[in-house]
Amino acid sequence: MALIDEVKSLVAEKLGLDASAVSPESSFVDDLNADSLDLADLVMALEDKYGLTFGDADTDKFKTVSDVVSAIEAKQQG
């Protein structure tokens, strides 16, 4: 499964949404109605799934699903 699809699936699971409601351009707050607790839970799940650590400087940039994918790719590439 492509990284974008994995992240979309995880976002949908954590936010209780159908995966078809999540797109790369989906805004967590505006489109997916996520609050700060939802985002914290999502970040922890992403860290566990991909073995990565995201600091506040990273997570402050997580506005859309594609932002998360870009951050994962950047961390994986070193």
mmCIF file of the N, C-alpha and C atoms, coordinates in Angstrom:
data_MODEL
# 
_entry.id   MODEL 
# 
loop_
_atom_site.group_PDB 
_atom_site.id 
_atom_site.type_symbol 
_atom_site.label_atom_id 
_atom_site.label_alt_id 
_atom_site.label_comp_id 
_atom_site.label_asym_id 
_atom_site.label_entity_id 
_atom_site.label_seq_id 
_atom_site.pdbx_PDB_ins_code 
_atom_site.Cartn_x 
_atom_site.Cartn_y 
_atom_site.Cartn_z 
_atom_site.occupancy 
_atom_site.B_iso_or_equiv 
_atom_site.pdbx_formal_charge 
_atom_site.auth_seq_id 
_atom_site.auth_comp_id 
_atom_site.auth_asym_id 
_atom_site.auth_atom_id 
_atom_site.pdbx_PDB_model_num 
ATOM 1   N N  . MET A 1 1  ? 0.850   -1.177 0.000  1.00 0.00 ? 1  MET A N  1 
ATOM 2   C CA . MET A 1 1  ? 0.000   0.000  0.000  1.00 0.00 ? 1  MET A CA 1 
ATOM 3   C C  . MET A 1 1  ? 0.897   1.242  0.000  1.00 0.00 ? 1  MET A C  1 
ATOM 4   N N  . ALA A 1 2  ? 0.536   2.209  -0.782 1.00 0.00 ? 2  ALA A N  1 
ATOM 5   C CA . ALA A 1 2  ? 1.302   3.456  -0.863 1.00 0.00 ? 2  ALA A CA 1 
ATOM 6   C C  . ALA A 1 2  ? 1.187   4.225  0.452  1.00 0.00 ? 2  ALA A C  1 
ATOM 7   N N  . LEU A 1 3  ? 2.214   4.986  0.765  1.00 0.00 ? 3  LEU A N  1 
ATOM 8   C CA . LEU A 1 3  ? 2.246   5.740  2.020  1.00 0.00 ? 3  LEU A CA 1 
ATOM 9   C C  . LEU A 1 3  ? 1.023   6.633  2.178  1.00 0.00 ? 3  LEU A C  1 
ATOM 10  N N  . ILE A 1 4  ? 0.627   7.329  1.129  1.00 0.00 ? 4  ILE A N  1 
ATOM 11  C CA . ILE A 1 4  ? -0.533  8.218  1.230  1.00 0.00 ? 4  ILE A CA 1 
ATOM 12  C C  . ILE A 1 4  ? -1.778  7.436  1.615  1.00 0.00 ? 4  ILE A C  1 
ATOM 13  N N  . ASP A 1 5  ? -1.938  6.234  1.058  1.00 0.00 ? 5  ASP A N  1 
ATOM 14  C CA . ASP A 1 5  ? -3.106  5.415  1.376  1.00 0.00 ? 5  ASP A CA 1 
ATOM 15  C C  . ASP A 1 5  ? -3.056  4.905  2.811  1.00 0.00 ? 5  ASP A C  1 
ATOM 16  N N  . GLU A 1 6  ? -1.853  4.555  3.287  1.00 0.00 ? 6  GLU A N  1 
ATOM 17  C CA . GLU A 1 6  ? -1.698  4.118  4.676  1.00 0.00 ? 6  GLU A CA 1 
ATOM 18  C C  . GLU A 1 6  ? -2.078  5.244  5.632  1.00 0.00 ? 6  GLU A C  1 
ATOM 19  N N  . VAL A 1 7  ? -1.595  6.439  5.340  1.00 0.00 ? 7  VAL A N  1 
ATOM 20  C CA . VAL A 1 7  ? -1.875  7.582  6.209  1.00 0.00 ? 7  VAL A CA 1 
ATOM 21  C C  . VAL A 1 7  ? -3.359  7.931  6.161  1.00 0.00 ? 7  VAL A C  1 
ATOM 22  N N  . LYS A 1 8  ? -3.956  7.937  4.976  1.00 0.00 ? 8  LYS A N  1 
ATOM 23  C CA . LYS A 1 8  ? -5.388  8.219  4.862  1.00 0.00 ? 8  LYS A CA 1 
ATOM 24  C C  . LYS A 1 8  ? -6.200  7.219  5.671  1.00 0.00 ? 8  LYS A C  1 
ATOM 25  N N  . SER A 1 9  ? -5.827  5.957  5.600  1.00 0.00 ? 9  SER A N  1 
ATOM 26  C CA . SER A 1 9  ? -6.527  4.917  6.340  1.00 0.00 ? 9  SER A CA 1 
ATOM 27  C C  . SER A 1 9  ? -6.400  5.129  7.848  1.00 0.00 ? 9  SER A C  1 
ATOM 28  N N  . LEU A 1 10 ? -5.202  5.457  8.294  1.00 0.00 ? 10 LEU A N  1 
ATOM 29  C CA . LEU A 1 10 ? -4.979  5.691  9.720  1.00 0.00 ? 10 LEU A CA 1 
ATOM 30  C C  . LEU A 1 10 ? -5.738  6.930  10.196 1.00 0.00 ? 10 LEU A C  1 
ATOM 31  N N  . VAL A 1 11 ? -5.733  7.978  9.405  1.00 0.00 ? 11 VAL A N  1 
ATOM 32  C CA . VAL A 1 11 ? -6.478  9.191  9.745  1.00 0.00 ? 11 VAL A CA 1 
ATOM 33  C C  . VAL A 1 11 ? -7.965  8.863  9.870  1.00 0.00 ? 11 VAL A C  1 
ATOM 34  N N  . ALA A 1 12 ? -8.501  8.142  8.906  1.00 0.00 ? 12 ALA A N  1 
ATOM 35  C CA . ALA A 1 12 ? -9.915  7.776  8.937  1.00 0.00 ? 12 ALA A CA 1 
ATOM 36  C C  . ALA A 1 12 ? -10.231 6.951  10.178 1.00 0.00 ? 12 ALA A C  1 
ATOM 37  N N  . GLU A 1 13 ? -9.368  5.991  10.484 1.00 0.00 ? 13 GLU A N  1 
ATOM 38  C CA . GLU A 1 13 ? -9.577  5.144  11.661 1.00 0.00 ? 13 GLU A CA 1 
ATOM 39  C C  . GLU A 1 13 ? -9.575  5.979  12.945 1.00 0.00 ? 13 GLU A C  1 
ATOM 40  N N  . LYS A 1 14 ? -8.583  6.830  13.101 1.00 0.00 ? 14 LYS A N  1 
ATOM 41  C CA . LYS A 1 14 ? -8.447  7.618  14.329 1.00 0.00 ? 14 LYS A CA 1 
ATOM 42  C C  . LYS A 1 14 ? -9.550  8.660  14.486 1.00 0.00 ? 14 LYS A C  1 
ATOM 43  N N  . LEU A 1 15 ? -10.060 9.170  13.385 1.00 0.00 ? 15 LEU A N  1 
ATOM 44  C CA . LEU A 1 15 ? -11.098 10.200 13.450 1.00 0.00 ? 15 LEU A CA 1 
ATOM 45  C C  . LEU A 1 15 ? -12.503 9.634  13.283 1.00 0.00 ? 15 LEU A C  1 
ATOM 46  N N  . GLY A 1 16 ? -12.610 8.312  13.132 1.00 0.00 ? 16 GLY A N  1 
ATOM 47  C CA . GLY A 1 16 ? -13.914 7.680  13.001 1.00 0.00 ? 16 GLY A CA 1 
ATOM 48  C C  . GLY A 1 16 ? -14.633 8.034  11.716 1.00 0.00 ? 16 GLY A C  1 
ATOM 49  N N  . LEU A 1 17 ? -13.863 8.147  10.640 1.00 0.00 ? 17 LEU A N  1 
ATOM 50  C CA . LEU A 1 17 ? -14.424 8.521  9.344  1.00 0.00 ? 17 LEU A CA 1 
ATOM 51  C C  . LEU A 1 17 ? -14.287 7.388  8.343  1.00 0.00 ? 17 LEU A C  1 
ATOM 52  N N  . ASP A 1 18 ? -15.058 7.467  7.279  1.00 0.00 ? 18 ASP A N  1 
ATOM 53  C CA . ASP A 1 18 ? -14.878 6.560  6.159  1.00 0.00 ? 18 ASP A CA 1 
ATOM 54  C C  . ASP A 1 18 ? -13.641 7.018  5.393  1.00 0.00 ? 18 ASP A C  1 
ATOM 55  N N  . ALA A 1 19 ? -12.824 6.074  4.959  1.00 0.00 ? 19 ALA A N  1 
ATOM 56  C CA . ALA A 1 19 ? -11.581 6.413  4.255  1.00 0.00 ? 19 ALA A CA 1 
ATOM 57  C C  . ALA A 1 19 ? -11.845 7.262  3.013  1.00 0.00 ? 19 ALA A C  1 
ATOM 58  N N  . SER A 1 20 ? -13.005 7.100  2.394  1.00 0.00 ? 20 SER A N  1 
ATOM 59  C CA . SER A 1 20 ? -13.313 7.880  1.192  1.00 0.00 ? 20 SER A CA 1 
ATOM 60  C C  . SER A 1 20 ? -13.509 9.368  1.507  1.00 0.00 ? 20 SER A C  1 
ATOM 61  N N  . ALA A 1 21 ? -13.705 9.700  2.786  1.00 0.00 ? 21 ALA A N  1 
ATOM 62  C CA . ALA A 1 21 ? -13.882 11.100 3.185  1.00 0.00 ? 21 ALA A CA 1 
ATOM 63  C C  . ALA A 1 21 ? -12.553 11.823 3.357  1.00 0.00 ? 21 ALA A C  1 
ATOM 64  N N  . VAL A 1 22 ? -11.452 11.062 3.294  1.00 0.00 ? 22 VAL A N  1 
ATOM 65  C CA . VAL A 1 22 ? -10.127 11.629 3.538  1.00 0.00 ? 22 VAL A CA 1 
ATOM 66  C C  . VAL A 1 22 ? -9.357  11.701 2.228  1.00 0.00 ? 22 VAL A C  1 
ATOM 67  N N  . SER A 1 23 ? -8.862  12.891 1.897  1.00 0.00 ? 23 SER A N  1 
ATOM 68  C CA . SER A 1 23 ? -8.042  13.065 0.696  1.00 0.00 ? 23 SER A CA 1 
ATOM 69  C C  . SER A 1 23 ? -6.716  13.698 1.105  1.00 0.00 ? 23 SER A C  1 
ATOM 70  N N  . PRO A 1 24 ? -5.729  13.684 0.218  1.00 0.00 ? 24 PRO A N  1 
ATOM 71  C CA . PRO A 1 24 ? -4.449  14.315 0.557  1.00 0.00 ? 24 PRO A CA 1 
ATOM 72  C C  . PRO A 1 24 ? -4.597  15.795 0.926  1.00 0.00 ? 24 PRO A C  1 
ATOM 73  N N  . GLU A 1 25 ? -5.578  16.462 0.342  1.00 0.00 ? 25 GLU A N  1 
ATOM 74  C CA . GLU A 1 25 ? -5.770  17.885 0.579  1.00 0.00 ? 25 GLU A CA 1 
ATOM 75  C C  . GLU A 1 25 ? -6.667  18.181 1.772  1.00 0.00 ? 25 GLU A C  1 
ATOM 76  N N  . SER A 1 26 ? -7.197  17.131 2.408  1.00 0.00 ? 26 SER A N  1 
ATOM 77  C CA . SER A 1 26 ? -8.107  17.339 3.536  1.00 0.00 ? 26 SER A CA 1 
ATOM 78  C C  . SER A 1 26 ? -7.411  18.067 4.678  1.00 0.00 ? 26 SER A C  1 
ATOM 79  N N  . SER A 1 27 ? -8.033  19.148 5.129  1.00 0.00 ? 27 SER A N  1 
ATOM 80  C CA . SER A 1 27 ? -7.553  19.877 6.304  1.00 0.00 ? 27 SER A CA 1 
ATOM 81  C C  . SER A 1 27 ? -8.076  19.155 7.540  1.00 0.00 ? 27 SER A C  1 
ATOM 82  N N  . PHE A 1 28 ? -7.179  18.893 8.493  1.00 0.00 ? 28 PHE A N  1 
ATOM 83  C CA . PHE A 1 28 ? -7.607  18.185 9.696  1.00 0.00 ? 28 PHE A CA 1 
ATOM 84  C C  . PHE A 1 28 ? -8.698  18.942 10.435 1.00 0.00 ? 28 PHE A C  1 
ATOM 85  N N  . VAL A 1 29 ? -8.545  20.242 10.575 1.00 0.00 ? 29 VAL A N  1 
ATOM 86  C CA . VAL A 1 29 ? -9.496  21.039 11.344 1.00 0.00 ? 29 VAL A CA 1 
ATOM 87  C C  . VAL A 1 29 ? -10.714 21.411 10.513 1.00 0.00 ? 29 VAL A C  1 
ATOM 88  N N  . ASP A 1 30 ? -10.499 21.969 9.339  1.00 0.00 ? 30 ASP A N  1 
ATOM 89  C CA . ASP A 1 30 ? -11.606 22.492 8.542  1.00 0.00 ? 30 ASP A CA 1 
ATOM 90  C C  . ASP A 1 30 ? -12.447 21.419 7.863  1.00 0.00 ? 30 ASP A C  1 
ATOM 91  N N  . ASP A 1 31 ? -11.802 20.385 7.330  1.00 0.00 ? 31 ASP A N  1 
ATOM 92  C CA . ASP A 1 31 ? -12.532 19.366 6.574  1.00 0.00 ? 31 ASP A CA 1 
ATOM 93  C C  . ASP A 1 31 ? -12.890 18.131 7.402  1.00 0.00 ? 31 ASP A C  1 
ATOM 94  N N  . LEU A 1 32 ? -11.992 17.749 8.310  1.00 0.00 ? 32 LEU A N  1 
ATOM 95  C CA . LEU A 1 32 ? -12.175 16.496 9.045  1.00 0.00 ? 32 LEU A CA 1 
ATOM 96  C C  . LEU A 1 32 ? -12.626 16.711 10.490 1.00 0.00 ? 32 LEU A C  1 
ATOM 97  N N  . ASN A 1 33 ? -12.783 17.973 10.866 1.00 0.00 ? 33 ASN A N  1 
ATOM 98  C CA . ASN A 1 33 ? -13.284 18.343 12.196 1.00 0.00 ? 33 ASN A CA 1 
ATOM 99  C C  . ASN A 1 33 ? -12.478 17.761 13.349 1.00 0.00 ? 33 ASN A C  1 
ATOM 100 N N  . ALA A 1 34 ? -11.176 17.669 13.179 1.00 0.00 ? 34 ALA A N  1 
ATOM 101 C CA . ALA A 1 34 ? -10.307 17.150 14.232 1.00 0.00 ? 34 ALA A CA 1 
ATOM 102 C C  . ALA A 1 34 ? -10.004 18.256 15.240 1.00 0.00 ? 34 ALA A C  1 
ATOM 103 N N  . ASP A 1 35 ? -9.930  17.863 16.516 1.00 0.00 ? 35 ASP A N  1 
ATOM 104 C CA . ASP A 1 35 ? -9.511  18.820 17.535 1.00 0.00 ? 35 ASP A CA 1 
ATOM 105 C C  . ASP A 1 35 ? -8.094  18.470 17.987 1.00 0.00 ? 35 ASP A C  1 
ATOM 106 N N  . SER A 1 36 ? -7.574  19.197 18.949 1.00 0.00 ? 36 SER A N  1 
ATOM 107 C CA . SER A 1 36 ? -6.185  18.998 19.367 1.00 0.00 ? 36 SER A CA 1 
ATOM 108 C C  . SER A 1 36 ? -5.951  17.607 19.945 1.00 0.00 ? 36 SER A C  1 
ATOM 109 N N  . LEU A 1 37 ? -6.932  17.048 20.629 1.00 0.00 ? 37 LEU A N  1 
ATOM 110 C CA . LEU A 1 37 ? -6.782  15.691 21.168 1.00 0.00 ? 37 LEU A CA 1 
ATOM 111 C C  . LEU A 1 37 ? -6.756  14.657 20.049 1.00 0.00 ? 37 LEU A C  1 
ATOM 112 N N  . ASP A 1 38 ? -7.589  14.858 19.034 1.00 0.00 ? 38 ASP A N  1 
ATOM 113 C CA . ASP A 1 38 ? -7.576  13.965 17.869 1.00 0.00 ? 38 ASP A CA 1 
ATOM 114 C C  . ASP A 1 38 ? -6.200  13.988 17.207 1.00 0.00 ? 38 ASP A C  1 
ATOM 115 N N  . LEU A 1 39 ? -5.654  15.183 17.051 1.00 0.00 ? 39 LEU A N  1 
ATOM 116 C CA . LEU A 1 39 ? -4.354  15.316 16.388 1.00 0.00 ? 39 LEU A CA 1 
ATOM 117 C C  . LEU A 1 39 ? -3.240  14.698 17.221 1.00 0.00 ? 39 LEU A C  1 
ATOM 118 N N  . ALA A 1 40 ? -3.294  14.852 18.539 1.00 0.00 ? 40 ALA A N  1 
ATOM 119 C CA . ALA A 1 40 ? -2.288  14.239 19.411 1.00 0.00 ? 40 ALA A CA 1 
ATOM 120 C C  . ALA A 1 40 ? -2.355  12.718 19.304 1.00 0.00 ? 40 ALA A C  1 
ATOM 121 N N  . ASP A 1 41 ? -3.565  12.167 19.279 1.00 0.00 ? 41 ASP A N  1 
ATOM 122 C CA . ASP A 1 41 ? -3.750  10.724 19.139 1.00 0.00 ? 41 ASP A CA 1 
ATOM 123 C C  . ASP A 1 41 ? -3.226  10.241 17.792 1.00 0.00 ? 41 ASP A C  1 
ATOM 124 N N  . LEU A 1 42 ? -3.488  11.002 16.760 1.00 0.00 ? 42 LEU A N  1 
ATOM 125 C CA . LEU A 1 42 ? -3.013  10.655 15.420 1.00 0.00 ? 42 LEU A CA 1 
ATOM 126 C C  . LEU A 1 42 ? -1.488  10.666 15.360 1.00 0.00 ? 42 LEU A C  1 
ATOM 127 N N  . VAL A 1 43 ? -0.874  11.681 15.941 1.00 0.00 ? 43 VAL A N  1 
ATOM 128 C CA . VAL A 1 43 ? 0.591   11.770 15.935 1.00 0.00 ? 43 VAL A CA 1 
ATOM 129 C C  . VAL A 1 43 ? 1.197   10.568 16.654 1.00 0.00 ? 43 VAL A C  1 
ATOM 130 N N  . MET A 1 44 ? 0.626   10.191 17.804 1.00 0.00 ? 44 MET A N  1 
ATOM 131 C CA . MET A 1 44 ? 1.146   9.022  18.527 1.00 0.00 ? 44 MET A CA 1 
ATOM 132 C C  . MET A 1 44 ? 1.018   7.753  17.692 1.00 0.00 ? 44 MET A C  1 
ATOM 133 N N  . ALA A 1 45 ? -0.103  7.607  17.003 1.00 0.00 ? 45 ALA A N  1 
ATOM 134 C CA . ALA A 1 45 ? -0.307  6.432  16.154 1.00 0.00 ? 45 ALA A CA 1 
ATOM 135 C C  . ALA A 1 45 ? 0.687   6.413  14.997 1.00 0.00 ? 45 ALA A C  1 
ATOM 136 N N  . LEU A 1 46 ? 0.941   7.568  14.409 1.00 0.00 ? 46 LEU A N  1 
ATOM 137 C CA . LEU A 1 46 ? 1.920   7.661  13.317 1.00 0.00 ? 46 LEU A CA 1 
ATOM 138 C C  . LEU A 1 46 ? 3.318   7.324  13.813 1.00 0.00 ? 46 LEU A C  1 
ATOM 139 N N  . GLU A 1 47 ? 3.676   7.835  14.989 1.00 0.00 ? 47 GLU A N  1 
ATOM 140 C CA . GLU A 1 47 ? 4.993   7.551  15.555 1.00 0.00 ? 47 GLU A CA 1 
ATOM 141 C C  . GLU A 1 47 ? 5.166   6.061  15.803 1.00 0.00 ? 47 GLU A C  1 
ATOM 142 N N  . ASP A 1 48 ? 4.119   5.427  16.343 1.00 0.00 ? 48 ASP A N  1 
ATOM 143 C CA . ASP A 1 48 ? 4.174   3.979  16.592 1.00 0.00 ? 48 ASP A CA 1 
ATOM 144 C C  . ASP A 1 48 ? 4.272   3.193  15.293 1.00 0.00 ? 48 ASP A C  1 
ATOM 145 N N  . LYS A 1 49 ? 3.451   3.552  14.328 1.00 0.00 ? 49 LYS A N  1 
ATOM 146 C CA . LYS A 1 49 ? 3.403   2.801  13.067 1.00 0.00 ? 49 LYS A CA 1 
ATOM 147 C C  . LYS A 1 49 ? 4.705   2.896  12.280 1.00 0.00 ? 49 LYS A C  1 
ATOM 148 N N  . TYR A 1 50 ? 5.298   4.079  12.257 1.00 0.00 ? 50 TYR A N  1 
ATOM 149 C CA . TYR A 1 50 ? 6.475   4.290  11.411 1.00 0.00 ? 50 TYR A CA 1 
ATOM 150 C C  . TYR A 1 50 ? 7.788   4.368  12.188 1.00 0.00 ? 50 TYR A C  1 
ATOM 151 N N  . GLY A 1 51 ? 7.735   4.223  13.513 1.00 0.00 ? 51 GLY A N  1 
ATOM 152 C CA . GLY A 1 51 ? 8.951   4.248  14.315 1.00 0.00 ? 51 GLY A CA 1 
ATOM 153 C C  . GLY A 1 51 ? 9.667   5.583  14.262 1.00 0.00 ? 51 GLY A C  1 
ATOM 154 N N  . LEU A 1 52 ? 8.891   6.648  14.196 1.00 0.00 ? 52 LEU A N  1 
ATOM 155 C CA . LEU A 1 52 ? 9.440   8.001  14.088 1.00 0.00 ? 52 LEU A CA 1 
ATOM 156 C C  . LEU A 1 52 ? 9.045   8.824  15.307 1.00 0.00 ? 52 LEU A C  1 
ATOM 157 N N  . THR A 1 53 ? 9.703   9.945  15.481 1.00 0.00 ? 53 THR A N  1 
ATOM 158 C CA . THR A 1 53 ? 9.347   10.892 16.531 1.00 0.00 ? 53 THR A CA 1 
ATOM 159 C C  . THR A 1 53 ? 9.134   12.260 15.893 1.00 0.00 ? 53 THR A C  1 
ATOM 160 N N  . PHE A 1 54 ? 8.003   12.859 16.216 1.00 0.00 ? 54 PHE A N  1 
ATOM 161 C CA . PHE A 1 54 ? 7.686   14.190 15.703 1.00 0.00 ? 54 PHE A CA 1 
ATOM 162 C C  . PHE A 1 54 ? 7.673   15.181 16.858 1.00 0.00 ? 54 PHE A C  1 
ATOM 163 N N  . GLY A 1 55 ? 8.417   16.259 16.721 1.00 0.00 ? 55 GLY A N  1 
ATOM 164 C CA . GLY A 1 55 ? 8.419   17.325 17.719 1.00 0.00 ? 55 GLY A CA 1 
ATOM 165 C C  . GLY A 1 55 ? 7.337   18.339 17.418 1.00 0.00 ? 55 GLY A C  1 
ATOM 166 N N  . ASP A 1 56 ? 7.212   19.307 18.312 1.00 0.00 ? 56 ASP A N  1 
ATOM 167 C CA . ASP A 1 56 ? 6.206   20.352 18.118 1.00 0.00 ? 56 ASP A CA 1 
ATOM 168 C C  . ASP A 1 56 ? 6.422   21.123 16.820 1.00 0.00 ? 56 ASP A C  1 
ATOM 169 N N  . ALA A 1 57 ? 7.682   21.332 16.458 1.00 0.00 ? 57 ALA A N  1 
ATOM 170 C CA . ALA A 1 57 ? 7.974   22.054 15.211 1.00 0.00 ? 57 ALA A CA 1 
ATOM 171 C C  . ALA A 1 57 ? 7.439   21.292 14.004 1.00 0.00 ? 57 ALA A C  1 
ATOM 172 N N  . ASP A 1 58 ? 7.453   19.951 14.087 1.00 0.00 ? 58 ASP A N  1 
ATOM 173 C CA . ASP A 1 58 ? 6.902   19.125 13.004 1.00 0.00 ? 58 ASP A CA 1 
ATOM 174 C C  . ASP A 1 58 ? 5.382   19.184 13.011 1.00 0.00 ? 58 ASP A C  1 
ATOM 175 N N  . THR A 1 59 ? 4.792   18.902 14.170 1.00 0.00 ? 59 THR A N  1 
ATOM 176 C CA . THR A 1 59 ? 3.338   18.767 14.235 1.00 0.00 ? 59 THR A CA 1 
ATOM 177 C C  . THR A 1 59 ? 2.613   20.090 14.018 1.00 0.00 ? 59 THR A C  1 
ATOM 178 N N  . ASP A 1 60 ? 3.272   21.208 14.302 1.00 0.00 ? 60 ASP A N  1 
ATOM 179 C CA . ASP A 1 60 ? 2.651   22.507 14.026 1.00 0.00 ? 60 ASP A CA 1 
ATOM 180 C C  . ASP A 1 60 ? 2.406   22.704 12.534 1.00 0.00 ? 60 ASP A C  1 
ATOM 181 N N  . LYS A 1 61 ? 3.131   21.968 11.702 1.00 0.00 ? 61 LYS A N  1 
ATOM 182 C CA . LYS A 1 61 ? 2.991   22.067 10.246 1.00 0.00 ? 61 LYS A CA 1 
ATOM 183 C C  . LYS A 1 61 ? 1.955   21.091 9.690  1.00 0.00 ? 61 LYS A C  1 
ATOM 184 N N  . PHE A 1 62 ? 1.392   20.234 10.540 1.00 0.00 ? 62 PHE A N  1 
ATOM 185 C CA . PHE A 1 62 ? 0.431   19.229 10.094 1.00 0.00 ? 62 PHE A CA 1 
ATOM 186 C C  . PHE A 1 62 ? -0.945  19.863 9.924  1.00 0.00 ? 62 PHE A C  1 
ATOM 187 N N  . LYS A 1 63 ? -1.168  20.460 8.776  1.00 0.00 ? 63 LYS A N  1 
ATOM 188 C CA . LYS A 1 63 ? -2.462  21.086 8.477  1.00 0.00 ? 63 LYS A CA 1 
ATOM 189 C C  . LYS A 1 63 ? -3.330  20.181 7.609  1.00 0.00 ? 63 LYS A C  1 
ATOM 190 N N  . THR A 1 64 ? -2.684  19.431 6.701  1.00 0.00 ? 64 THR A N  1 
ATOM 191 C CA . THR A 1 64 ? -3.407  18.532 5.794  1.00 0.00 ? 64 THR A CA 1 
ATOM 192 C C  . THR A 1 64 ? -2.786  17.140 5.848  1.00 0.00 ? 64 THR A C  1 
ATOM 193 N N  . VAL A 1 65 ? -3.479  16.193 5.268  1.00 0.00 ? 65 VAL A N  1 
ATOM 194 C CA . VAL A 1 65 ? -2.979  14.821 5.198  1.00 0.00 ? 65 VAL A CA 1 
ATOM 195 C C  . VAL A 1 65 ? -1.658  14.779 4.430  1.00 0.00 ? 65 VAL A C  1 
ATOM 196 N N  . SER A 1 66 ? -1.554  15.532 3.355  1.00 0.00 ? 66 SER A N  1 
ATOM 197 C CA . SER A 1 66 ? -0.309  15.520 2.580  1.00 0.00 ? 66 SER A CA 1 
ATOM 198 C C  . SER A 1 66 ? 0.857   16.116 3.372  1.00 0.00 ? 66 SER A C  1 
ATOM 199 N N  . ASP A 1 67 ? 0.583   17.041 4.304  1.00 0.00 ? 67 ASP A N  1 
ATOM 200 C CA . ASP A 1 67 ? 1.644   17.559 5.177  1.00 0.00 ? 67 ASP A CA 1 
ATOM 201 C C  . ASP A 1 67 ? 2.252   16.432 6.008  1.00 0.00 ? 67 ASP A C  1 
ATOM 202 N N  . VAL A 1 68 ? 1.397   15.557 6.498  1.00 0.00 ? 68 VAL A N  1 
ATOM 203 C CA . VAL A 1 68 ? 1.862   14.423 7.308  1.00 0.00 ? 68 VAL A CA 1 
ATOM 204 C C  . VAL A 1 68 ? 2.703   13.482 6.453  1.00 0.00 ? 68 VAL A C  1 
ATOM 205 N N  . VAL A 1 69 ? 2.231   13.186 5.261  1.00 0.00 ? 69 VAL A N  1 
ATOM 206 C CA . VAL A 1 69 ? 2.970   12.294 4.362  1.00 0.00 ? 69 VAL A CA 1 
ATOM 207 C C  . VAL A 1 69 ? 4.346   12.883 4.049  1.00 0.00 ? 69 VAL A C  1 
ATOM 208 N N  . SER A 1 70 ? 4.396   14.163 3.768  1.00 0.00 ? 70 SER A N  1 
ATOM 209 C CA . SER A 1 70 ? 5.681   14.821 3.481  1.00 0.00 ? 70 SER A CA 1 
ATOM 210 C C  . SER A 1 70 ? 6.628   14.731 4.670  1.00 0.00 ? 70 SER A C  1 
ATOM 211 N N  . ALA A 1 71 ? 6.109   14.902 5.867  1.00 0.00 ? 71 ALA A N  1 
ATOM 212 C CA . ALA A 1 71 ? 6.943   14.829 7.070  1.00 0.00 ? 71 ALA A CA 1 
ATOM 213 C C  . ALA A 1 71 ? 7.477   13.418 7.289  1.00 0.00 ? 71 ALA A C  1 
ATOM 214 N N  . ILE A 1 72 ? 6.644   12.416 7.054  1.00 0.00 ? 72 ILE A N  1 
ATOM 215 C CA . ILE A 1 72 ? 7.086   11.023 7.191  1.00 0.00 ? 72 ILE A CA 1 
ATOM 216 C C  . ILE A 1 72 ? 8.189   10.734 6.180  1.00 0.00 ? 72 ILE A C  1 
ATOM 217 N N  . GLU A 1 73 ? 7.968   11.134 4.933  1.00 0.00 ? 73 GLU A N  1 
ATOM 218 C CA . GLU A 1 73 ? 8.977   10.899 3.894  1.00 0.00 ? 73 GLU A CA 1 
ATOM 219 C C  . GLU A 1 73 ? 10.297  11.582 4.234  1.00 0.00 ? 73 GLU A C  1 
ATOM 220 N N  . ALA A 1 74 ? 10.229  12.809 4.735  1.00 0.00 ? 74 ALA A N  1 
ATOM 221 C CA . ALA A 1 74 ? 11.447  13.549 5.090  1.00 0.00 ? 74 ALA A CA 1 
ATOM 222 C C  . ALA A 1 74 ? 12.194  12.859 6.226  1.00 0.00 ? 74 ALA A C  1 
ATOM 223 N N  . LYS A 1 75 ? 11.458  12.379 7.227  1.00 0.00 ? 75 LYS A N  1 
ATOM 224 C CA . LYS A 1 75 ? 12.096  11.694 8.363  1.00 0.00 ? 75 LYS A CA 1 
ATOM 225 C C  . LYS A 1 75 ? 12.703  10.368 7.919  1.00 0.00 ? 75 LYS A C  1 
ATOM 226 N N  . GLN A 1 76 ? 12.014  9.650  7.035  1.00 0.00 ? 76 GLN A N  1 
ATOM 227 C CA . GLN A 1 76 ? 12.516  8.350  6.579  1.00 0.00 ? 76 GLN A CA 1 
ATOM 228 C C  . GLN A 1 76 ? 13.765  8.500  5.723  1.00 0.00 ? 76 GLN A C  1 
ATOM 229 N N  . GLN A 1 77 ? 13.891  9.617  5.037  1.00 0.00 ? 77 GLN A N  1 
ATOM 230 C CA . GLN A 1 77 ? 15.054  9.840  4.180  1.00 0.00 ? 77 GLN A CA 1 
ATOM 231 C C  . GLN A 1 77 ? 16.228  10.421 4.952  1.00 0.00 ? 77 GLN A C  1 
ATOM 232 N N  . GLY A 1 78 ? 15.992  10.743 6.228  1.00 0.00 ? 78 GLY A N  1 
ATOM 233 C CA . GLY A 1 78 ? 17.071  11.212 7.086  1.00 0.00 ? 78 GLY A CA 1 
ATOM 234 C C  . GLY A 1 78 ? 17.177  12.664 7.085  1.00 0.00 ? 78 GLY A C  1 
# 
